[in-house]
Amino acid sequence: MKKFLYAATIASTALIASCCGSKDAGNGSELTLSGINPADYDTTICVGYDFESSKFVPIAEDAKPVKLYTLKNKNGMEVCITNFGGRVVSIMVPDKEGKMVDVCCGFDKVENYFPWNYETDFGCSVGRYANRIDGGTFTLPEGGDPIVLDKNNNGHASLHGGFTGWQYVVYDVEEATEQSLILSHVSPDGDNKFPAEVKVTVKFELTDDNALAINFDGVADAPTVLNMTNHTYFNLSGDLNNTIDESILWVNADNYTPADEWYIPTGEIRPVEGTAFDFRQPKAIGTNFGDKNPELEAAGGGYDHNWCLNTKGNQDEICVTMTDPRSGIRLDVYTNEPGIQCYTANFQDGTRPGKGGIMYQKHCAICLESQKFPDSPNKYALPGWELSSPFVSPMKPYHSYLKYAFSVEK
């Protein structure tokens, strides 16, 4: 019953306490290169939200199977993905010494992604709308009454699709091969109060030149908004115990969208020149962390901002490059989207153990999320926002491309 994916009030104690299934930890599964036991991802689950208690709850009767899928290429690179939230769990790439290292923060066991244990967007395929919609309200260009969503972000905005956004759905597996995985999801009309039924696919492809390409495609049966992205937490240092402060970042952007205290863009397109947001010349990510910059302080002591890419939809042009002198690993990002959100894990506090028992600390990683500009349903008509319309319809399908390409600088 799809209605439970966007939870109505659930009063039954027995239902709230119902189990999500069990995994067979003793099936002799071979560990992945990143050290994960695939058996620790074998389960069934459906996530709901109980508004009376303001808690996430399992919905046993709608539970769907979850697994871990492993992609490998001819170079030995490995990417592990789970269909719970369409999450990238680990990415093993060679460093400058040829050693295979994990460059993706994540968790050893699938239950660490369950929201009643830990609310996290680690690695997920975000939908319907990545980032924030101011006041949880917007109006379609066709007109009509305002569409009012739940304000799941500090009571001021709709964030990442609402309380039960797609980071908490079990995607269906359409195809799984050695180097690709195709996931799909049908979001019903009214899902988290968004209008229209939307059918989406997410295709992950691991190429033989060490790139992870992601294609997001969707079609709606009526006008609505759609803005998907990937939320992988990258740490290229070769050791997930490290921070990314020393990693070097280059962003192909002359402008960014400043935000207010609730991370909502003001609507201004502001030049990066002379600001902490100027990465047109490569510099260490943590260069300005100690400056008490009010914009960084408002975001939790780091970056959580949208850059307006100079690439303007050219997916063949690099929009972001990140390198790390400790490992020599380089990451180039490509997208057809007009913006990219750079988030530096400002609220990790060392209390949640990740893979191998590593305690993820503040600035443990950076998320590089291609996107329409935040709050574009309300600001798409402003000067400088022309490429950020998030609206789709039966006659206007959705397509978004994102590629993370890895190499080594020796």
Summary of the structure (lengths in Angstrom):
residues: 410
radius of gyration: 20.2
end to end distance: 53.6
largest distance: 59.6
contacts: 1444
relative contact order: 0.14
helix: 11%
strand: 37%
